[in-house]
């Protein structure tokens, strides 16, 4: 279910309609919101004083700031991780050591992310054993290493004066369970 928070304009309208003595259902109908949304907004912001749109907006901003996690990064943790990285420890080893010592629980992927975003000293990126995920070897299917390229053929082949100079081409289908193959040979 998607929803949007009340804007300052909606809160101002709510304040005016509430001062006029309208019910929460009437206010909700006017603003195009659910009556429970209006009821929660009024209950949340009328505990000590009448509803004020500016105070409600300020309270909303403060609650939003408080709802965002600060994360696990700290200067102390960063310096410990950097020391281990300089000693050529992998992020996986560092995480395991921190877990055994009962220290802050971070994931090894978090350490890599901190390295790549610059939260840890940039020079430590050079001491990593592997710079991220290992690459698979290059795909060599469909490449034939035998034969000469067209540009390296003798001139007599271009003029087609003698017999015995064969050209070959292959096509492999990727459709279906049984992959078909066509080979053409031209003299």
N, C-alpha and C positions, 0 to 999 in steps of 0.2 A: 504494500500500500504506500503510495507516495503522498506527501503533503508538503505544504510550505508554512513556514513560521509567519506569525502575524507581522505585518510591516508597521512602521511608525504611523503611516496614514490610517491604517485599519485601527490601530490602537487609539488614535485621536478620535475617529468616528465612534469607536466603542465608548470612549470617555463621555462624549456628548450625549449619546443615546442612553447611557447608564444614568447620567445626571437627570435626564428627562423622565426617568422612572420606568423605562421599558424593560420587559422581561428578557431573560437570556435567549429564549427562542425567537423573540421578535428581533433582537439585535443580530442573532445568527442569520435570520432570514434576510435582513437588510444588508449584511456583509457577505452573504453567500458562503457562510461557514457552518460547520456542525455546531449544534447548541452546546455539546460537551466541551468543545474548544473554548467557547466564550465563557462557560462556567468555570473551567480550570483557570483561565486567564484572570477572571475576576477574583476567584478564591486565592490565587497565588499572590495577587497584588493589592488586596484590600484588607489585610490583617490588622493594620494599625491606623490607617487613614483612608479616606475615600480614593477611588481609582484615579490615577494620574498617568497619562500616556507617556510622559517623559520619564517618570520614575520606573514605569513598567519596562520601557525600552532599555534603560540603563541596567535594570535587573536582568533582563534577557541577555544582554551583552556579557555581563559578569558570569552568568551561569554557563554560557557557551565557552568562555575562556577557561572556566574551571573544569569543563567536561573533557578537554583535550589532555591526553596523557603527556607527561614531560619526557617519557622515554627512559632508557636505562643508561644513557651516555653521561659520564661524569669525568672530570679531569683526572681523578685518581685512577679510575678504571682505564681511561685512555693511556695514561702513562704506564700502567702495568702491561697492557696489551702491546704497546710500542716496545717496551723492554724485551718482551718475549719474541716479538717479530725480529728485532735486531739480533737476537740470539738464534735466528733461523728456525724458530718454532712455526709450525703451520697453525692457521686459525683453528683447525679441528683440535690440535693438541692443547692450545690455549683454553678453549672452551671446556675440555675435559678436566684440565687442572683447576680451573675456576669452580667447576662443579664439585670436584673432590674436596676443595677447600671451603665449600659452602658460600662462596662469594656470589656476586651478581650473576644471575643466569642470563646469558646472551647466547644467541645462535651463531655458528660460524659464518653463516650467510650475512648476519648483521655486521660482523667484523669486516668481511669483504666489502659490504656496502659502505661502511664508514671509511674504508681505505679509498675506494673509488670516488666518494663524494668529497674527500679532503678533510673529514673530521679528525682523522689520524694524520700524523706527519706524512707528507707526500713522499719523502725519501724512503719510507718503509716499503713502498710498493715494489721497489727493486729487489728486496730481499726475499720476496715470495718465491717458493720453489716452482709453482705452476701459476701462470697468470690467468686464472679462471678455468673454465671447462676445457678439457682436452679435445683436440680436433680429431675427427675420424680421418683415415687416409683418403686421398682423392679417389673418386670413382673412375675406374679404368675400363668399364664395360663399353663395348662398341668401338673401341679403338684398336686398330690393327697396326702393329709395328713393322710388318713385313711389306716390302715393296718400295717403289720410288715415287715421289710426287710427280705430278704431270709436268712441272717445269724442268725436271731433271731427266726426262726421257730423251732418247736419241732423236735426231731430226727425221730419220727415216720412218719413225713411228707416226709422226705428225702427217707425213705425206701419204701414209698407208700404202706403201709400195711393196712391203714384204709381209709374209704371213707369220703368225706365231706371237704377236704382241697382244696379250690379253689384258682386258680391264675388268675389274670386278666391283660390285656394289652390293651392300646388304641393307635390308630393312627389317627391323624387329618390331612386332606389334606388342603393345603393353596392355591390350584389352583382354578381358576374360581370364579364366583359370589356365587355359592352355595358350601360351603365347606363341603366335605364329611367326615364321621367319621366311623371308624371300631373298634369294641370292640371284643376281644377274651377272652373267659372264658375256663379255663382248670382245670379239676379235678385232 
